[in-house]
Amino acid sequence: MTFKVLCAVLIISLAYVSEAVFFRDRFPGKTLADLAECKDKHAVTGYDLVIPSKNKYGTKHGVACAKYCLKQKLAGERKDIEKLKNIVASAFSHTRECYCLSGGTAKYTPTTLQTTGCIFKAAAPATCEPAITTLKKGTVKCSDGNKEGSTCELTCDQGYTCGEYEPHVHEVTCKNGAWSETPVEECIPKECPISYLENLEKSEGMESVTCSGGIEGMRNSWKANCKFKCADGYLPSRTDLSDSCRIRLDGAIKEGWWYYGNDPVKCIKQATPATCEPAITTLINGKVECTDSNNEGSTCTLTCDDGYTCGDATLHVHESTCTNGQWDSKPVEECIPISCPAESLELTDGVESVNCENGKSGKDTDWLSRCTFTCKDGYSFENEKKQMIRCVGDGDHSDGFGRWYGDVPKCIKEKKPEWPCIANDPCQNGAKCINVGKADGSRGYECECKVGFEGTDCDQVKASPGQWCIDALKSSSIPNKNKADFDKVAWNDGYVYFYTNKGYEFRDAENRCEEDYGELAWAGMDSLETREKIITALGQDDQQWGTAWFGLTLENGKWQYGNDFSDQFHWDSWSIKGADMTPGNVGTLTIHKGKDDNLKSSYWGRENAAYNNALCQISCSFFED
């Protein structure tokens, strides 16, 4: 009997041990508490489907039931059985039956029965470590980080490759917590065959192979440009002495290729060239330039210095080429100087002397010689700007002659000048010009200036004693108020005068003067000299208007009183073109008489308009402190 009890205990113990090993193998490193939460006297609700247990183990107790259902869930995931994959809880009833609960949202409900409910914890998604975040010389793009099922695309930069993987793109996927392949960590430059360069360096006649521009400084990586140089005595097989490393820009091919890979440059040994003797090295009064010394095919250019010629050779340049060991033309040994005709320097009538300088070899007729002519007394140059000639080349140096640049100067007998006042009156501002004969026989002039002017040509206005008054007016705010002409201002006996215009009525002119703090001019206006002085200072020209001032008529270009040219003013003598004219057309002349019956203002007009323009005056006392 004792033996039977021991055997039963042993069998039960082995069963528990076997179950523990089985759970550990299925859920390594996990306990039931990591995978589920179990509560006694709690039922589970909210599920969609009940799956009864199929063996006795799950009916032993609540823990065993939970482990059974977890194994069923794992089996469903392996075999892709939907109802098993979706098991969310287990229930061990008071009748000692085990149920697996699938689907829905499981939750606890308290009960008085001896029931154990277990709700399974959601398994954290598997991840692959380490996460792929960077790629040297490339970029990383993952669909879902390093989570289960995420695919990472590792793309190399242009000109780089993923090595043993795809030319420039490597893809890995996170499966069951591990990457499907070891991710590439660094992209390497795409290379063109280095053997291509090494073979060229070893080839006959190749002096050097120099490469630059390749990525990461490599001589055979993408963008590398190599230049080749043949040694002396060797010539290249083509004109393009370079090659470059090319790649497919779409990255489809791992390796690059050399542009001339199928036709590498070759250095071909040349036969020793023939030479021409003697070598051309010097030229008297010139210089020598040869393309290849005196070797076969070399052309020597012999150029004469300025002012020299190669003689019977074309112009002043002579060329000779070494052909079959002989110069094809005899080289010039010395250049001869160019000269200009000496007869151009002969002393003709009226020429006193000819002085030459700067000739190339010191002679008067040499190239670059500058010859200046001098006329005798009583003679002068026909053209004052042409007193010198210069010896220059004529385009044909073969005869050794040049030409004189410029017409040969001519001296002609001088004529006595005309009297200045007759030829061109130099006097200004109405001054009288007087011819004056001088002791040396020359002819001069003097100007008799009008009042208010001075200077040799009467072109200067005498400084006015009232200049301070003129300056005060121009510096005041008055000239900025209206558009009267203040550029020219006259002064006379304590008054300054300026010119303005306003409409066609007498009142218009009068109002315009008042707007500029003045009044219509009257002071001293009964004097012809005063009128002339003021009008001249203002820059006006009476004779351009063709009408009249008040009380005056224009006779023979001068203003005069209208009553038989008397020296007094009479109002009734004023008229324009024979028609009586009343100032302003608003009344009689007496209405507008000025101070002490003097003339109040002066006017100009065109056609029948007498009041277009007026003269205004301001007393200098206006500007005194």
C-alpha positions in Angstrom: 0.0 0.0 0.0 2.8 2.4 0.9 4.5 1.7 -2.4 1.4 2.6 -4.3 1.1 5.9 -2.5 4.7 6.7 -3.3 4.3 5.9 -6.9 1.2 8.1 -7.2 3.1 11.0 -5.6 6.0 10.5 -7.9 3.8 10.5 -11.0 2.1 13.7 -9.9 5.4 15.4 -9.2 6.8 14.4 -12.6 3.7 15.8 -14.2 4.1 19.1 -12.5 7.8 19.2 -13.4 7.1 18.3 -17.0 4.4 21.0 -17.2 6.8 23.6 -15.7 9.5 22.7 -18.3 7.0 22.9 -21.1 5.8 26.4 -20.0 9.4 27.6 -19.7 10.3 26.4 -23.2 7.2 28.1 -24.7 7.6 31.3 -22.8 11.3 31.7 -22.0 12.1 34.1 -19.2 8.4 34.6 -18.4 6.2 33.7 -15.5 2.5 33.4 -15.4 2.3 36.8 -13.6 4.1 38.3 -16.6 1.5 37.0 -19.0 -1.8 37.1 -17.1 -3.7 38.5 -14.1 -5.7 35.9 -12.1 -8.4 36.6 -9.5 -10.3 34.1 -7.3 -14.1 34.5 -6.9 -14.1 36.5 -10.2 -15.8 35.5 -13.4 -14.7 36.9 -16.8 -17.2 38.6 -19.1 -17.0 40.6 -22.4 -15.6 37.7 -24.6 -17.0 36.5 -27.9 -16.3 32.7 -27.9 -15.9 29.9 -25.3 -13.4 27.1 -26.1 -13.5 24.2 -23.6 -10.3 22.5 -22.6 -9.4 19.2 -24.3 -7.4 17.5 -21.5 -7.5 16.9 -17.8 -4.5 19.2 -17.0 -6.4 22.4 -17.4 -9.1 21.3 -15.0 -6.8 20.9 -12.0 -6.9 24.5 -10.8 -7.1 28.1 -12.0 -3.3 28.5 -12.7 -3.2 25.3 -14.7 -6.2 26.5 -16.7 -4.6 29.8 -17.5 -1.3 28.1 -18.6 -3.4 25.7 -20.8 -5.1 28.6 -22.5 -1.9 30.5 -23.0 -0.4 27.4 -24.8 -3.5 27.2 -27.0 -3.1 30.9 -27.9 0.6 30.3 -28.8 -0.3 27.3 -30.9 -2.9 29.4 -32.7 -0.3 32.0 -33.6 2.0 29.3 -34.9 -0.7 27.6 -37.0 -2.5 30.9 -37.8 -5.8 29.6 -36.3 -7.9 32.8 -35.8 -10.0 31.7 -32.7 -7.0 30.5 -30.8 -4.9 33.6 -31.7 -7.6 35.7 -30.3 -7.8 34.0 -26.8 -7.9 36.9 -24.3 -8.7 35.1 -20.9 -9.3 31.8 -19.1 -12.1 30.7 -16.6 -11.8 27.9 -14.0 -15.3 27.2 -12.8 -16.5 25.9 -9.4 -17.3 22.6 -11.2 -13.6 22.3 -11.9 -13.9 22.8 -15.6 -11.5 25.0 -17.7 -12.6 27.3 -20.5 -10.5 29.4 -22.9 -12.3 32.7 -23.8 -11.6 34.2 -27.3 -12.3 37.7 -28.8 -14.0 40.7 -27.4 -12.8 42.8 -24.4 -12.4 40.7 -21.3 -13.2 42.1 -17.8 -13.8 40.8 -14.3 -17.1 40.3 -12.5 -17.1 39.4 -8.8 -18.9 36.1 -7.8 -19.5 34.1 -4.6 -18.6 30.9 -6.4 -15.2 29.3 -6.2 -14.3 30.5 -9.7 -10.9 31.7 -10.9 -10.8 34.2 -13.8 -7.5 35.1 -15.6 -7.2 37.9 -18.2 -4.2 37.8 -20.4 -1.9 40.8 -20.7 -1.3 42.2 -24.2 2.1 41.0 -25.4 4.5 43.9 -26.2 5.4 43.8 -29.9 8.8 42.3 -30.6 11.7 44.7 -31.6 15.0 44.3 -33.4 18.1 45.6 -31.7 19.9 47.7 -32.3 17.6 50.0 -34.2 18.9 51.2 -37.6 19.1 55.0 -37.6 22.2 56.0 -39.5 24.2 55.0 -42.6 27.5 56.6 -43.3 27.5 58.1 -46.8 23.8 57.2 -47.1 20.3 57.5 -45.8 18.0 55.2 -43.8 14.2 55.0 -44.2 12.2 52.4 -42.0 8.5 51.7 -42.4 8.0 51.3 -38.6 11.3 52.0 -36.7 12.7 48.7 -35.3 9.4 47.1 -34.5 8.3 43.7 -35.7 7.6 43.6 -39.4 9.3 47.0 -40.1 11.4 47.1 -43.3 14.4 49.5 -43.4 15.7 50.7 -46.8 19.4 51.8 -46.6 20.2 53.9 -49.7 23.8 55.0 -50.5 24.6 58.5 -51.6 25.3 59.0 -55.3 28.7 57.6 -56.2 28.6 55.1 -53.3 27.7 51.4 -53.1 26.4 49.0 -50.4 29.3 46.7 -51.1 28.2 43.0 -51.3 24.5 43.8 -51.2 22.6 45.6 -53.9 24.6 48.3 -55.8 23.3 51.2 -53.7 20.2 50.0 -51.8 20.0 47.4 -49.0 16.7 46.3 -47.5 16.3 44.4 -44.1 13.1 43.4 -42.3 12.5 42.9 -38.5 11.3 39.3 -38.1 10.7 37.6 -34.8 12.9 40.1 -33.0 15.9 39.9 -35.5 16.9 41.7 -38.7 16.6 39.5 -41.8 20.2 40.4 -42.7 23.1 42.2 -41.1 22.5 45.9 -42.0 25.3 47.6 -43.9 26.9 50.3 -41.7 28.9 52.4 -44.2 28.7 52.9 -48.0 31.9 52.7 -49.9 32.9 54.7 -53.0 32.1 53.2 -56.4 35.4 52.5 -58.1 36.7 52.2 -61.7 39.3 49.5 -62.2 42.5 50.7 -60.6 44.4 48.3 -63.0 43.5 50.6 -65.9 45.7 53.4 -64.3 48.4 51.0 -63.1 48.8 49.5 -66.6 49.0 53.0 -68.1 51.7 54.0 -65.6 53.7 51.0 -66.6 53.3 51.6 -70.4 56.2 52.7 -72.5 56.7 56.4 -72.9 54.2 57.4 -70.2 55.9 60.0 -68.0 53.1 60.6 -65.5 49.4 59.8 -64.6 47.9 62.5 -62.4 44.4 62.1 -61.0 42.2 64.5 -59.0 38.6 65.2 -58.1 37.6 61.7 -57.1 35.3 61.4 -54.1 37.1 60.9 -50.8 40.3 61.8 -52.7 40.6 58.4 -54.4 42.2 58.4 -57.8 39.8 55.8 -59.2 36.5 56.8 -57.6 33.6 58.6 -59.2 34.4 62.0 -60.6 38.1 61.3 -60.7 39.8 63.0 -63.7 43.2 61.7 -64.7 45.6 63.5 -67.0 48.4 61.7 -68.9 51.8 63.0 -70.0 54.1 61.4 -72.5 57.9 61.6 -72.0 60.1 63.6 -74.3 60.5 61.8 -77.6 57.0 60.3 -77.4 53.7 61.6 -78.8 50.2 60.6 -77.6 48.0 58.5 -79.7 45.1 61.0 -79.4 44.6 64.7 -78.6 42.5 64.2 -75.5 45.1 63.4 -72.8 42.7 62.8 -70.0 40.2 60.2 -68.8 37.4 60.2 -66.2 35.7 57.6 -63.9 32.0 57.3 -64.9 29.0 55.6 -63.1 25.4 54.9 -63.7 23.7 57.8 -61.8 20.6 55.6 -61.1 22.9 53.4 -59.0 21.9 50.2 -60.9 25.5 49.1 -61.5 27.9 48.6 -58.6 31.2 49.3 -60.5 32.2 52.4 -62.5 34.0 52.5 -65.8 36.7 54.6 -67.5 35.4 56.7 -70.4 38.3 55.6 -72.6 38.5 52.2 -71.0 38.5 50.4 -74.4 40.9 52.8 -76.0 43.6 53.9 -73.5 46.0 56.5 -74.6 49.4 55.3 -75.9 52.7 57.1 -76.0 54.4 56.5 -79.4 58.1 56.9 -79.8 59.2 59.4 -82.4 62.1 59.2 -84.7 65.0 61.6 -84.0 64.2 64.8 -86.0 66.5 66.3 -88.6 68.1 69.7 -87.9 68.9 72.7 -90.1 72.3 74.3 -89.8 73.3 76.8 -88.8 70.6 77.5 -86.2 68.9 80.9 -86.5 69.5 82.7 -83.2 70.2 86.4 -83.8 69.1 89.2 -86.1 70.8 92.6 -86.1 68.2 95.3 -85.4 65.5 92.6 -84.8 64.5 89.5 -82.9 64.1 85.8 -83.7 61.4 83.4 -82.5 61.5 79.7 -83.5 58.8 77.1 -82.8 61.3 74.3 -82.2 64.8 75.7 -82.4 66.4 74.4 -85.6 64.7 70.9 -85.6 62.8 69.5 -88.5 59.5 71.4 -89.0 60.4 74.3 -86.9 59.5 77.8 -88.2 61.6 80.8 -87.3 60.0 84.2 -87.4 62.5 87.1 -87.9 60.9 90.4 -86.9 62.7 93.7 -87.5 62.6 96.4 -84.8 60.4 99.4 -85.3 61.9 101.6 -88.0 63.8 98.8 -89.7 62.9 96.6 -92.7 64.0 93.1 -93.8 64.9 94.5 -97.2 63.6 92.5 -100.1 61.5 90.3 -97.7 57.8 91.1 -97.3 57.1 93.9 -94.9 59.3 93.8 -91.8 58.8 90.1 -90.9 60.6 87.2 -92.5 59.8 83.5 -91.9 62.0 80.5 -92.7 61.0 76.8 -92.0 63.3 73.8 -91.5 62.3 71.3 -94.2 64.3 68.1 -94.9 67.3 69.5 -93.1 67.3 72.8 -95.0 65.9 76.3 -94.3 63.3 76.9 -97.1 64.6 80.5 -97.5 67.8 82.2 -96.6 67.4 83.9 -93.3 67.8 87.7 -93.1 70.9 88.6 -91.1 70.4 92.3 -90.6 67.5 94.8 -90.8 68.0 98.1 -92.5 66.6 101.4 -91.3 63.5 103.0 -92.9 63.9 106.6 -94.1 61.6 109.3 -95.5 62.2 111.5 -98.6 64.7 114.3 -97.8 63.2 116.7 -100.4 60.2 117.3 -98.0 62.7 119.1 -95.7 64.0 121.6 -98.2 63.6 125.3 -97.3 60.9 126.8 -99.5 59.8 130.4 -99.8 59.0 131.9 -96.4 60.5 128.9 -94.5 63.3 130.1 -92.1 64.4 126.7 -90.8 63.5 123.0 -90.2 64.6 121.4 -86.9 64.4 117.5 -86.7 64.8 115.3 -83.6 64.0 111.7 -82.3 65.2 110.0 -85.5 65.9 106.3 -84.9 69.6 106.4 -85.9 70.0 110.2 -85.5 69.3 111.3 -89.1 66.7 113.9 -89.9 65.0 111.5 -92.4 65.0 108.4 -90.0 61.8 106.7 -88.9 60.1 108.6 -86.0 62.0 111.8 -86.8 59.9 114.8 -85.9 60.6 117.9 -88.0 59.4 121.3 -86.9 59.2 124.2 -89.4 59.8 127.9 -88.6 58.5 130.8 -90.8 60.5 134.0 -91.6 59.5 137.4 -90.3 56.5 138.7 -92.1 55.4 135.2 -92.9 53.0 132.9 -91.0 51.8 129.4 -91.4 49.1 128.7 -93.8 47.6 126.5 -91.2 48.7 127.2 -87.6 47.9 123.6 -86.6 50.3 122.2 -89.2 53.9 123.2 -88.2 55.4 119.7 -87.9 55.7 116.4 -89.9 56.8 112.9 -88.6 58.5 110.0 -90.5 56.3 106.9 -90.3 56.0 103.5 -92.1 54.1 103.3 -95.4 53.0 99.7 -95.1 55.7 98.4 -97.6 59.1 98.1 -95.9 60.7 96.2 -98.7 62.1 99.4 -100.3 63.4 100.8 -97.0 61.3 104.0 -97.4 58.6 105.4 -95.2 56.4 108.5 -95.5 56.0 111.8 -93.8 52.9 111.9 -91.7 51.1 115.2 -92.1 51.2 117.8 -94.8 54.5 119.7 -95.3 54.0 123.1 -93.5 53.7 126.2 -95.8 54.6 129.8 -94.9 52.7 132.6 -96.6 53.2 136.4 -96.5 51.2 138.0 -93.7 48.4 140.5 -94.3 47.8 143.5 -92.1 44.8 142.8 -89.8 41.6 144.7 -90.2 40.5 147.3 -87.7 38.9 145.5 -84.7 35.8 147.7 -84.7 35.2 147.0 -88.3 36.1 143.3 -88.4 34.2 142.3 -85.2 33.0 144.9 -82.7 34.3 143.6 -79.3 32.5 146.2 -77.2 29.4 145.0 -75.2 26.3 146.5 -73.5 25.9 149.2 -76.1 29.4 150.7 -75.7 31.0 152.7 -78.5 34.0 151.0 -80.2 36.9 153.3 -81.2 39.8 152.0 -83.5 43.3 152.8 -82.2 46.5 152.6 -84.1 49.6 151.6 -82.1 53.2 152.7 -82.4 54.3 149.2 -83.5 51.9 149.3 -86.4 49.4 147.0 -84.9 45.7 147.9 -84.7 43.8 148.0 -81.4 40.5 149.4 -80.0 39.0 151.2 -77.0 35.4 150.9 -75.7 33.5 153.9 -74.5 31.2 152.3 -71.8 27.7 153.4 -71.0 26.8 154.5 -67.5 26.9 151.5 -65.1 29.5 149.4 -67.1 33.2 149.1 -67.0 36.0 146.8 -68.2 38.0 146.6 -71.5 35.0 145.4 -73.4 32.4 147.1 -71.1 31.3 143.6 -70.1 31.4 144.3 -66.4 28.6 146.0 -64.4 29.9 148.6 -62.0 29.4 147.9 -58.4 26.3 149.7 -57.3 26.3 151.8 -54.0 23.0 150.2 -53.4 24.3 146.6 -53.7 23.5 146.0 -50.0 19.8 146.7 -50.8 19.9 144.3 -53.8 21.5 141.6 -51.7 18.9 142.1 -48.9 16.1 141.7 -51.4 17.5 138.5 -52.9 18.2 136.9 -49.5 14.7 137.8 -48.2 11.6 135.6 -48.5 10.1 137.8 -51.2 11.7 136.1 -54.2 10.2 132.8 -53.0 6.6 134.1 -52.7 5.7 134.5 -56.4 7.2 133.9 -59.8 8.5 137.4 -60.5 12.0 137.6 -62.1 14.4 138.2 -59.2 17.5 136.9 -61.0 18.3 140.4 -62.2 17.5 143.3 -59.9 18.3 147.0 -60.5 19.1 149.7 -57.9 18.6 153.5 -58.4 18.6 156.3 -55.8 17.3 154.3 -52.8 15.0 151.9 -54.7 15.4 148.4 -56.0 13.5 147.4 -59.2 12.4 144.0 -60.4 10.4 142.7 -63.4 7.1 140.9 -63.2 4.0 140.1 -65.3 0.4 139.4 -64.6 -2.5 139.3 -67.0 -3.6 142.1 -69.3 -5.1 144.7 -66.9 -3.5 147.6 -65.2 -4.8 146.4 -61.9 -3.3 143.0 -62.5 0.2 144.4 -62.7 -0.4 146.7 -59.8 -1.7 143.8 -57.6 1.3 141.6 -58.6 3.7 144.2 -57.4 1.9 144.5 -54.1 2.0 140.7 -53.6 5.8 141.0 -53.7 5.8 143.8 -51.1 6.4 146.5 -53.8 4.5 149.0 -55.9 4.4 150.0 -59.6 7.7 151.9 -60.4 7.5 155.7 -60.3 10.7 157.0 -58.6 12.9 158.9 -61.1 11.0 157.4 -64.0 10.7 160.8 -65.8 14.4 160.6 -66.7 15.4 158.8 -69.9 18.8 158.0 -68.4 17.3 156.4 -65.3 14.9 154.4 -67.5 17.8 153.2 -69.7 20.0 152.3 -66.7 17.2 150.3 -65.0 16.1 148.5 -68.1 19.6 147.6 -69.0 20.4 146.2 -65.5 17.3 144.1 -65.7 18.4 142.6 -69.0 15.4 143.7 -70.9 15.4 144.9 -74.5 12.9 147.7 -75.2 13.3 147.4 -78.9 11.9 143.9 -79.0 8.4 145.0 -77.8 7.4 147.5 -80.5 5.0 149.5 -78.4 5.8 152.2 -75.8 6.4 153.2 -72.2 3.9 155.6 -70.6 4.5 159.1 -72.0 7.3 157.9 -74.5 7.6 156.9 -78.1 10.2 154.8 -79.8 12.0 156.8 -82.5 15.0 155.6 -84.3 15.7 153.0 -81.7 15.6 155.4 -78.7 12.8 156.3 -76.3 11.8 159.9 -76.4 9.0 162.1 -75.0 6.1 162.3 -77.3 5.3 166.0 -77.2 7.8 167.3 -79.8 10.7 165.7 -78.0 10.6 168.1 -75.0 12.3 167.2 -71.8 9.1 167.1 -69.8 6.5 164.4 -69.5 2.9 165.0 -70.6 0.1 162.4 -70.0 -1.8 163.4 -73.0 1.1 162.6 -75.3 1.1 158.9 -74.7 -0.4 156.6 -77.3 0.2 153.1 -78.8 0.2 152.7 -82.6 -1.7 156.0 -82.8 -4.7 154.8 -80.7 -5.4 156.5 -77.4 -4.8 154.1 -74.5 -6.1 154.4 -71.0 -4.2 152.4 -68.3 -6.3 149.5 -67.4 -9.1 150.5 -69.7 -11.0 151.7 -66.6 -10.7 155.5 -66.6 -8.6 158.5 -67.5 -4.9 158.8 -67.2 -5.2 161.1 -64.3 -6.7 158.4 -62.1 -3.3 156.6 -62.1 -0.9 159.5 -61.8 2.0 158.8 -59.6 3.6 160.7 -56.8 3.9 164.4 -57.6 2.3 163.7 -60.9 5.3 161.7 -62.0 4.9 158.7 -64.2 3.7 155.9 -62.0 4.9 152.8 -63.9 6.4 151.5 -67.1 5.0 148.8 -69.3 5.8 146.7 -72.3 3.3 145.0 -74.5 2.9 142.9 -77.7 0.3 143.4 -80.3 -2.5 145.4 -78.7 -1.8 144.2 -75.1 -0.1 146.9 -73.2 -0.1 145.4 -69.7 1.6 142.1 -70.1 4.6 143.1 -68.1 5.4 145.7 -65.4 8.2 147.2 -63.4 7.9 147.1 -59.6 9.9 149.0 -57.0 10.7 148.6 -53.3 12.2 151.3 -51.1 15.5 150.2 -49.6 14.2 151.6 -46.3 12.0 148.4 -46.2 15.2 146.4 -45.5 16.7 148.7 -42.9 16.6 147.8 -39.2 
